[in-house]
């Protein structure tokens, strides 16, 4: 073994992800969040409903049908990605070469081909949702779970996710501020002439940022040498994972709440706060300033209390703050304060949700001996992606029931109340349900930490084996021996691991 190989092996002993890799991963998230946040979030519903005049019923129907496609494509893409073999790895090729196609489908969203009737607009909306989401899925499955492949320790994963949260928040802020400035005005049926050129520039810029970021992102390549599970076996093993199902029970309602905040805030700012143009960006700055300010606090909170307990506190605080928001959110000052309040716990829940998923993937490895990040991301989307459709359809159904009229720049008092109710009370209920559900999540405690440490050592040995054998040009197997898996596994009756010790945790 040469000195270069020995150096690489020694570097694996102490896990430390380079800062430039964390920054690159974060910058990729900036571009990714900006495109996704607009196309599937803050602008697409408002653009088709208010600017193009597509009725609320047909917009809702498009989102529901789209949700069915979401339920199909994510597991398929996720399992397919697990079987990828290339010199760049299993993940990086999709990020690097998918970025330009991602931008193209994004730009296509804002140039409708069919718009001469209500049904033509409906089919156009459905088409762009299908096309864009396919590219979003291919890239999003990887970015969502890549921290689990880049690191195993909670410290390094938390650091990666913190960088990602900060940089992704910039993209989300862009995705909300830019459409807000260019779409909100006193002429609901008129489209700002700068809107479409801005979408072209944003798509190209984000694509360039994402492409070059991939040259500083890496993945642990040993997983590429594992023999993957079959398609149906992979699905079966995933849904058998109890902790994964518990994760979905609290993550699903949280995603509905986040989608309503991110995807329908344009309605709130336009019709409740009655802010247009540049002034409409002020409330958005408030909510994301609070997320930025408390992300570091959230990281320290996780280090002190652990993932589960931090997530519980974040969900409960989010529910309470939403109720306060409902009570004070009918004016500009109260709206800014309310948005700032809900931004604080969202900083916590965003960080801890990602970390909880990485723990679920680690737990799966103790059961199957495989690293199956994108499989879990895909099946996770099978549960969560419909939340995007449900959130948009639910919001539109509620505001229509309260008398919302897309053709009026000023809504009735009853319609304004409906918008405020749908924007605050519905998310409050959702995150409270998540708070109740997370109490059954059991991946915490000292035994779980010890299990993760054992996994870390196994991963180091796999990487060493690949490095040492790389020059031979042979395909090697890096499966975890069955006897090692037995040492990793634990049963539900292990009290130290499975008790909810949130009240006496030290």
C-alpha positions as a printed NumPy array, in Angstrom:
array([[  0.   ,   0.   ,   0.   ],
       [  1.516,   3.356,  -1.013],
       [  1.766,   6.458,   1.205],
       [ -1.084,   8.22 ,  -0.618],
       [ -3.405,   5.311,   0.101],
       [ -2.274,   5.152,   3.737],
       [ -2.97 ,   8.874,   4.076],
       [ -6.502,   8.484,   2.712],
       [ -7.181,   5.607,   5.087],
       [ -5.869,   7.507,   8.113],
       [ -8.117,  10.44 ,   7.265],
       [-11.136,   8.194,   7.646],
       [-10.421,   7.487,  11.312],
       [-11.701,  10.892,  12.484],
       [-14.835,  11.906,  10.612],
       [-14.638,  15.478,   9.379],
       [-16.384,  16.778,   6.293],
       [-14.374,  19.638,   4.66 ],
       [-15.917,  23.081,   4.979],
       [-15.704,  23.637,   1.211],
       [-17.848,  20.528,   0.718],
       [-20.441,  21.818,   3.167],
       [-20.488,  25.202,   1.42 ],
       [-20.757,  23.566,  -2.014],
       [-23.64 ,  21.397,  -0.819],
       [-25.28 ,  24.509,   0.584],
       [-24.823,  26.468,  -2.653],
       [-26.326,  23.606,  -4.627],
       [-29.28 ,  23.858,  -2.251],
       [-29.579,  27.588,  -2.978],
       [-30.188,  26.978,  -6.683],
       [-32.31 ,  23.904,  -6.056],
       [-34.541,  25.666,  -3.495],
       [-34.963,  28.765,  -5.657],
       [-36.297,  26.785,  -8.62 ],
       [-38.36 ,  24.331,  -6.615],
       [-39.711,  27.025,  -4.308],
       [-41.162,  28.962,  -7.237],
       [-42.313,  26.157,  -9.541],
       [-43.89 ,  23.96 ,  -6.849],
       [-44.34 ,  26.608,  -4.204],
       [-44.864,  30.321,  -3.995],
       [-45.755,  31.272,  -7.577],
       [-47.23 ,  28.509,  -9.707],
       [-50.676,  28.408,  -8.068],
       [-51.009,  32.201,  -7.998],
       [-49.684,  32.49 , -11.572],
       [-52.256,  30.087, -13.025],
       [-55.143,  31.02 , -10.733],
       [-54.885,  34.823, -10.642],
       [-52.745,  35.847, -13.613],
       [-53.932,  33.282, -16.182],
       [-57.45 ,  33.057, -14.76 ],
       [-57.651,  29.288, -14.216],
       [-60.483,  28.526, -11.764],
       [-59.804,  27.302,  -8.23 ],
       [-61.554,  23.966,  -8.894],
       [-59.361,  23.142, -11.896],
       [-56.174,  24.29 , -10.148],
       [-57.06 ,  22.026,  -7.217],
       [-57.838,  19.133,  -9.603],
       [-54.473,  19.572, -11.318],
       [-52.685,  19.389,  -7.972],
       [-54.591,  16.245,  -6.951],
       [-53.86 ,  14.419, -10.242],
       [-50.264,  15.588, -10.039],
       [-50.097,  14.051,  -6.561],
       [-50.782,  10.629,  -8.059],
       [-47.791,  10.997, -10.407],
       [-45.732,  12.069,  -7.405],
       [-46.693,   8.885,  -5.62 ],
       [-45.418,   6.793,  -8.541],
       [-42.264,   8.473,  -9.777],
       [-40.352,   8.966,  -6.537],
       [-39.945,   5.324,  -5.479],
       [-39.133,   4.354,  -9.079],
       [-36.435,   7.012,  -9.455],
       [-35.087,   6.357,  -5.958],
       [-34.58 ,   2.624,  -6.43 ],
       [-33.167,   3.168,  -9.931],
       [-30.568,   5.576,  -8.538],
       [-29.462,   2.962,  -5.996],
       [-28.456,   0.748,  -8.937],
       [-26.35 ,   3.395, -10.688],
       [-22.661,   2.661, -11.229],
       [-20.313,   5.303, -12.617],
       [-16.869,   6.742, -12.04 ],
       [-18.529,   9.7  , -10.328],
       [-20.586,   7.484,  -8.008],
       [-24.295,   6.828,  -7.618],
       [-25.418,  10.388,  -6.874],
       [-23.139,  13.038,  -8.352],
       [-23.928,  12.341, -12.047],
       [-27.61 ,  13.11 , -11.487],
       [-26.79 ,  16.361,  -9.699],
       [-24.23 ,  17.563, -12.229],
       [-25.919,  16.669, -15.502],
       [-29.465,  17.032, -14.258],
       [-28.979,  20.716, -13.382],
       [-29.365,  22.068, -16.972],
       [-32.489,  19.965, -17.611],
       [-33.864,  21.111, -14.273],
       [-33.508,  24.724, -15.412],
       [-35.163,  24.041, -18.788],
       [-38.253,  22.473, -17.247],
       [-38.421,  25.363, -14.767],
       [-38.408,  27.976, -17.54 ],
       [-41.085,  26.039, -19.44 ],
       [-43.444,  26.463, -16.448],
       [-43.903,  30.18 , -17.198],
       [-44.53 ,  30.007, -20.939],
       [-47.903,  28.271, -21.373],
       [-48.449,  26.613, -24.728],
       [-52.173,  25.97 , -24.251],
       [-54.22 ,  28.83 , -22.809],
       [-57.212,  29.489, -25.069],
       [-59.719,  27.939, -22.63 ],
       [-60.055,  26.843, -18.996],
       [-59.373,  23.212, -19.856],
       [-56.414,  24.16 , -22.059],
       [-54.876,  26.031, -19.131],
       [-55.619,  23.069, -16.88 ],
       [-53.783,  20.628, -19.166],
       [-50.88 ,  23.051, -19.488],
       [-50.566,  23.338, -15.711],
       [-50.686,  19.562, -15.367],
       [-48.02 ,  19.135, -18.065],
       [-45.549,  21.566, -16.518],
       [-46.084,  20.046, -13.061],
       [-45.349,  16.57 , -14.44 ],
       [-42.228,  17.659, -16.353],
       [-40.716,  19.879, -13.702],
       [-41.404,  17.488, -10.855],
       [-39.672,  14.647, -12.696],
       [-36.419,  16.628, -12.707],
       [-37.053,  17.904,  -9.19 ],
       [-37.5  ,  14.309,  -8.031],
       [-34.288,  13.081,  -9.654],
       [-32.284,  15.83 ,  -7.948],
       [-34.313,  16.234,  -4.768],
       [-34.114,  12.57 ,  -3.769],
       [-30.34 ,  12.931,  -3.586],
       [-30.039,  16.324,  -1.927],
       [-32.542,  15.297,   0.747],
       [-30.534,  12.282,   1.905],
       [-26.953,  12.98 ,   0.793],
       [-25.909,  14.117,   4.306],
       [-26.542,  10.526,   5.401],
       [-23.927,   9.357,   2.882],
       [-21.466,  12.158,   3.522],
       [-21.3  ,  11.548,   7.285],
       [-22.503,   9.166,   9.995],
       [-21.974,  11.129,  13.22 ],
       [-24.726,  13.441,  14.408],
       [-22.207,  16.262,  14.796],
       [-21.078,  16.252,  11.158],
       [-24.525,  15.557,   9.759],
       [-25.96 ,  18.386,  11.809],
       [-23.225,  20.685,  10.535],
       [-23.915,  19.708,   6.9  ],
       [-27.646,  20.225,   7.338],
       [-27.052,  23.569,   9.058],
       [-25.029,  24.817,   6.067],
       [-27.715,  23.449,   3.763],
       [-30.458,  25.162,   5.775],
       [-28.732,  28.529,   5.62 ],
       [-27.946,  28.45 ,   1.929],
       [-31.25 ,  26.83 ,   0.985],
       [-33.062,  29.545,   2.911],
       [-31.48 ,  32.067,   0.539],
       [-32.964,  30.162,  -2.384],
       [-36.352,  29.917,  -0.682],
       [-36.267,  33.637,   0.073],
       [-35.525,  34.351,  -3.595],
       [-38.355,  32.032,  -4.597],
       [-40.796,  33.991,  -2.456],
       [-39.55 ,  37.567,  -2.836],
       [-39.058,  37.609,  -6.61 ],
       [-42.551,  36.377,  -7.529],
       [-44.036,  38.539,  -4.781],
       [-42.527,  41.689,  -6.266],
       [-43.374,  40.774,  -9.866],
       [-46.82 ,  39.21 ,  -9.366],
       [-48.515,  41.36 ,  -6.728],
       [-50.119,  44.525,  -8.102],
       [-53.486,  46.243,  -8.464],
       [-54.224,  44.51 , -11.8  ],
       [-54.871,  40.836, -11.046],
       [-55.271,  39.857, -14.703],
       [-52.134,  41.667, -15.94 ],
       [-48.713,  40.011, -15.998],
       [-45.666,  42.119, -15.228],
       [-43.542,  42.207, -18.441],
       [-40.407,  41.542, -16.352],
       [-41.73 ,  38.327, -14.809],
       [-40.951,  35.866, -17.595],
       [-37.474,  37.3  , -18.39 ],
       [-36.695,  37.114, -14.663],
       [-37.646,  33.426, -14.623],
       [-35.289,  32.742, -17.556],
       [-32.387,  34.521, -15.844],
       [-33.072,  32.744, -12.553],
       [-33.244,  29.326, -14.214],
       [-29.941,  29.765, -16.028],
       [-28.172,  31.252, -12.99 ],
       [-29.361,  28.487, -10.661],
       [-28.309,  25.833, -13.164],
       [-24.773,  27.225, -13.39 ],
       [-24.482,  27.439,  -9.596],
       [-25.694,  23.874,  -9.136],
       [-23.46 ,  22.45 , -11.878],
       [-20.189,  23.868, -10.555],
       [-21.063,  23.093,  -6.931],
       [-21.028,  19.371,  -7.709],
       [-17.254,  19.432,  -8.247],
       [-16.79 ,  19.899,  -4.492],
       [-19.483,  17.483,  -3.294],
       [-18.637,  13.86 ,  -2.635],
       [-20.35 ,  10.669,  -1.551],
       [-19.105,   7.549,   0.175],
       [-18.651,   5.266,  -2.815],
       [-18.528,   1.966,  -0.962],
       [-22.328,   1.738,  -1.186],
       [-21.998,   1.488,  -4.975],
       [-20.343,  -1.913,  -4.523],
       [-23.159,  -3.351,  -2.426],
       [-25.543,  -5.768,  -4.084],
       [-28.845,  -3.835,  -4.193],
       [-32.152,  -5.296,  -3.113],
       [-34.73 ,  -6.143,  -5.772],
       [-37.393,  -3.557,  -6.539],
       [-40.289,  -5.142,  -4.652],
       [-38.063,  -6.387,  -1.862],
       [-36.708,  -2.864,  -1.46 ],
       [-40.219,  -1.415,  -1.146],
       [-41.213,  -4.166,   1.273],
       [-38.206,  -3.67 ,   3.545],
       [-38.767,   0.073,   3.589],
       [-42.408,  -0.006,   4.657],
       [-41.578,  -2.699,   7.237],
       [-39.304,  -0.201,   8.981],
       [-41.452,   0.918,  11.91 ],
       [-39.377,   4.012,  12.6  ],
       [-39.829,   5.149,   9.016],
       [-43.624,   4.954,   9.351],
       [-43.486,   6.904,  12.604],
       [-41.285,   9.491,  10.902],
       [-43.9  ,   9.908,   8.17 ],
       [-46.657,  10.336,  10.734],
       [-45.083,  13.561,  12.013],
       [-43.33 ,  14.703,   8.848],
       [-46.448,  14.541,   6.637],
       [-48.494,  17.176,   8.517],
       [-45.37 ,  19.304,   8.945],
       [-44.923,  19.379,   5.169],
       [-48.526,  20.498,   4.7  ],
       [-47.896,  23.399,   7.062],
       [-44.655,  24.353,   5.314],
       [-46.247,  24.16 ,   1.861],
       [-49.034,  26.5  ,   2.931],
       [-46.496,  28.987,   4.297],
       [-44.22 ,  28.789,   1.276],
       [-46.804,  28.228,  -1.437],
       [-49.708,  30.517,  -0.558],
       [-48.083,  33.461,   1.187],
       [-48.671,  35.521,  -1.97 ],
       [-52.409,  35.432,  -1.24 ],
       [-51.838,  36.541,   2.342],
       [-49.558,  39.447,   1.422],
       [-51.688,  40.592,  -1.53 ],
       [-55.162,  40.391,   0.011],
       [-54.672,  40.62 ,   3.801],
       [-51.642,  42.845,   4.231],
       [-52.454,  44.596,   0.944],
       [-48.794,  45.078,   0.088],
       [-47.606,  45.099,  -3.521],
       [-44.332,  45.484,  -5.393],
       [-41.173,  45.871,  -3.325],
       [-43.124,  46.448,  -0.089],
       [-44.517,  42.93 ,  -0.377],
       [-41.047,  41.508,   0.304],
       [-40.891,  42.965,   3.833],
       [-42.946,  40.181,   5.5  ],
       [-40.864,  37.559,   3.692],
       [-37.642,  39.068,   4.955],
       [-39.106,  38.927,   8.463],
       [-39.879,  35.214,   8.388],
       [-36.555,  34.239,   6.852],
       [-34.569,  36.555,   9.1  ],
       [-35.978,  34.596,  12.043],
       [-35.107,  31.282,  10.363],
       [-31.554,  32.504,   9.714],
       [-31.145,  33.839,  13.237],
       [-32.299,  30.647,  14.949],
       [-30.665,  27.996,  12.772],
       [-27.44 ,  28.104,  14.817],
       [-29.548,  27.965,  17.987],
       [-31.364,  24.944,  16.546],
       [-28.041,  23.219,  15.883],
       [-26.963,  23.789,  19.498],
       [-30.353,  22.599,  20.692],
       [-29.935,  19.315,  18.815],
       [-26.459,  18.861,  20.279],
       [-27.841,  19.322,  23.799],
       [-31.25 ,  17.613,  23.668],
       [-31.039,  15.28 ,  20.686],
       [-33.08 ,  15.09 ,  17.491],
       [-36.391,  13.82 ,  18.86 ],
       [-36.711,  16.169,  21.806],
       [-35.704,  19.187,  19.723],
       [-38.257,  18.269,  17.058],
       [-40.979,  17.915,  19.701],
       [-40.279,  21.362,  21.098],
       [-40.134,  22.827,  17.598],
       [-43.49 ,  21.345,  16.568],
       [-45.237,  22.424,  19.758],
       [-43.817,  25.954,  19.552],
       [-44.814,  26.166,  15.888],
       [-48.404,  25.254,  16.701],
       [-48.635,  27.831,  19.497],
       [-47.025,  30.557,  17.405],
       [-49.44 ,  29.914,  14.551],
       [-52.374,  30.48 ,  16.921],
       [-50.834,  33.788,  17.992],
       [-50.296,  34.617,  14.319],
       [-54.   ,  34.019,  13.622],
       [-54.99 ,  36.395,  16.418],
       [-52.727,  39.279,  15.353],
       [-52.161,  38.63 ,  11.632],
       [-54.854,  40.83 ,  10.055],
       [-52.586,  43.888,   9.845],
       [-49.11 ,  44.68 ,   8.546],
       [-47.402,  44.968,  11.952],
       [-49.137,  41.899,  13.358],
       [-48.454,  40.004,  10.136],
       [-44.723,  40.702,  10.286],
       [-44.595,  39.702,  13.957],
       [-46.618,  36.55 ,  13.261],
       [-44.429,  35.471,  10.362],
       [-41.32 ,  36.071,  12.478],
       [-42.783,  33.928,  15.259],
       [-43.477,  30.926,  13.021],
       [-40.059,  31.261,  11.402],
       [-38.279,  30.437,  14.682],
       [-39.668,  26.901,  15.211],
       [-39.464,  26.198,  11.475],
       [-35.685,  26.651,  11.812],
       [-35.741,  23.86 ,  14.392],
       [-38.113,  21.505,  12.572],
       [-36.277,  21.874,   9.249],
       [-32.979,  20.835,  10.81 ],
       [-34.355,  18.015,  12.944],
       [-36.575,  16.506,  10.229],
       [-33.55 ,  15.939,   7.986],
       [-31.563,  14.463,  10.86 ],
       [-34.44 ,  12.171,  11.855],
       [-34.568,  10.795,   8.313],
       [-30.825,  10.073,   8.344],
       [-31.333,   8.139,  11.582],
       [-34.121,   6.143,   9.926],
       [-31.736,   5.257,   7.08 ],
       [-29.063,   4.203,   9.583],
       [-31.613,   2.025,  11.353],
       [-32.475,   0.391,   8.022],
       [-28.812,  -0.489,   7.528],
       [-28.877,  -2.405,  10.816],
       [-31.771,  -4.424,   9.389],
       [-30.734,  -4.946,   5.759],
       [-26.991,  -4.27 ,   5.707],
       [-27.495,  -1.814,   2.796],
       [-27.206,   1.932,   2.338],
       [-30.488,   2.902,   0.667],
       [-30.676,   6.687,   0.858],
       [-32.567,   7.447,  -2.344],
       [-34.893,   4.489,  -1.853],
       [-35.976,   6.047,   1.422],
       [-36.172,   9.478,  -0.154],
       [-38.355,   8.02 ,  -2.895],
       [-40.727,   6.155,  -0.603],
       [-40.729,   9.17 ,   1.714],
       [-41.978,  11.209,  -1.229],
       [-44.689,   8.588,  -1.747],
       [-46.034,   9.763,   1.605],
       [-44.974,  13.407,   1.618],
       [-45.267,  14.659,  -1.963],
       [-49.072,  14.378,  -1.839],
       [-48.868,  16.877,   1.018],
       [-47.938,  19.523,  -1.576],
       [-51.066,  18.744,  -3.56 ],
       [-53.227,  18.468,  -0.457],
       [-51.943,  21.757,   0.955],
       [-52.621,  23.711,  -2.249],
       [-56.007,  22.088,  -2.857],
       [-57.028,  22.525,   0.787],
       [-56.057,  26.198,   0.839],
       [-57.907,  26.964,  -2.409],
       [-60.997,  25.028,  -1.3  ],
       [-61.172,  26.917,   1.987],
       [-60.73 ,  30.398,   0.528],
       [-63.305,  29.659,  -2.177],
       [-65.772,  28.535,   0.504],
       [-65.271,  31.904,   2.199],
       [-66.041,  33.774,  -1.019],
       [-62.622,  34.477,  -2.542],
       [-62.894,  36.03 ,  -6.023],
       [-59.732,  35.966,  -8.115],
       [-61.089,  38.741, -10.376],
       [-61.261,  41.285,  -7.548],
       [-58.193,  43.145,  -6.302],
       [-59.978,  43.794,  -2.971],
       [-61.715,  40.878,  -1.256],
       [-64.715,  40.94 ,   1.09 ],
       [-64.148,  40.8  ,   4.856],
       [-65.391,  37.209,   4.872],
       [-62.98 ,  36.202,   2.111],
       [-60.083,  37.892,   3.929],
       [-60.945,  35.944,   7.074],
       [-60.93 ,  32.739,   5.032],
       [-57.451,  33.475,   3.697],
       [-56.138,  34.227,   7.204],
       [-57.794,  31.088,   8.598],
       [-56.395,  28.834,   5.874],
       [-52.95 ,  30.416,   6.182],
       [-52.615,  30.115,   9.988],
       [-55.141,  27.826,  11.701],
       [-54.777,  24.904,   9.271],
       [-50.957,  24.819,   9.716],
       [-51.41 ,  25.143,  13.494],
       [-53.545,  22.   ,  13.519],
       [-51.117,  20.148,  11.246],
       [-47.978,  20.8  ,  13.289],
       [-49.798,  19.931,  16.518],
       [-50.715,  16.553,  15.02 ],
       [-47.029,  16.156,  14.188],
       [-46.156,  16.931,  17.809],
       [-48.454,  14.148,  18.998],
       [-47.034,  11.674,  16.471],
       [-43.323,  12.204,  17.155],
       [-43.68 ,  10.906,  20.705],
       [-43.576,   7.396,  19.23 ],
       [-40.233,   7.93 ,  17.471],
       [-37.675,   5.764,  19.275],
       [-34.29 ,   6.297,  17.647],
       [-32.634,   8.066,  20.558],
       [-30.66 ,   7.322,  23.696],
       [-27.246,   5.908,  24.494],
       [-27.781,   2.513,  22.847],
       [-28.713,   4.216,  19.585],
       [-25.565,   6.35 ,  19.771],
       [-23.486,   3.211,  20.303],
       [-25.131,   1.568,  17.29 ],
       [-24.281,   4.588,  15.129],
       [-20.674,   4.438,  16.314],
       [-20.5  ,   0.782,  15.251],
       [-21.896,   1.749,  11.845],
       [-19.271,   4.468,  11.534],
       [-16.494,   1.933,  12.097],
       [-18.026,  -0.45 ,   9.55 ],
       [-18.201,   2.367,   6.993],
       [-14.543,   3.186,   7.62 ],
       [-13.554,  -0.414,   6.987],
       [-15.554,  -0.46 ,   3.745],
       [-13.879,   2.703,   2.507],
       [-10.454,   1.348,   3.436],
       [-11.157,  -1.823,   1.507],
       [-12.157,   0.103,  -1.602],
       [ -9.141,   2.419,  -1.41 ],
       [ -6.753,  -0.479,  -0.912],
       [ -8.209,  -2.497,  -3.803],
       [ -8.903,   0.38 ,  -6.213],
       [ -5.694,  -0.1  ,  -8.166],
       [ -6.512,  -3.738,  -8.923],
       [ -9.411,  -2.772, -11.174],
       [-11.631,  -5.45 ,  -9.656],
       [-15.226,  -5.078,  -8.551],
       [-15.301,  -5.862,  -4.855],
       [-18.139,  -6.695,  -2.513],
       [-18.483,  -4.725,   0.698],
       [-21.496,  -6.403,   2.289],
       [-21.825,  -6.34 ,   6.07 ],
       [-21.324,  -9.917,   7.318],
       [-24.414, -11.455,   8.909],
       [-22.648, -11.829,  12.256],
       [-21.912,  -8.086,  12.256],
       [-25.551,  -7.318,  11.443],
       [-26.651,  -9.418,  14.401],
       [-24.499,  -7.274,  16.676],
       [-26.106,  -4.129,  15.275],
       [-29.705,  -5.243,  15.622],
       [-31.819,  -4.612,  18.673],
       [-35.37 ,  -5.515,  19.628],
       [-38.231,  -3.205,  20.594],
       [-38.143,  -4.415,  24.189],
       [-34.711,  -2.761,  24.665],
       [-36.037,  -0.271,  27.196],
       [-33.148,   2.18 ,  27.079],
       [-33.654,   2.715,  23.36 ],
       [-37.408,   2.65 ,  23.067],
       [-38.667,   4.495,  26.113],
       [-39.85 ,   8.075,  25.622],
       [-37.504,   9.783,  28.069],
       [-38.315,  13.327,  26.958],
       [-39.299,  14.31 ,  30.498],
       [-36.202,  12.978,  32.274],
       [-33.607,  13.35 ,  29.525],
       [-30.266,  14.683,  30.71 ]])
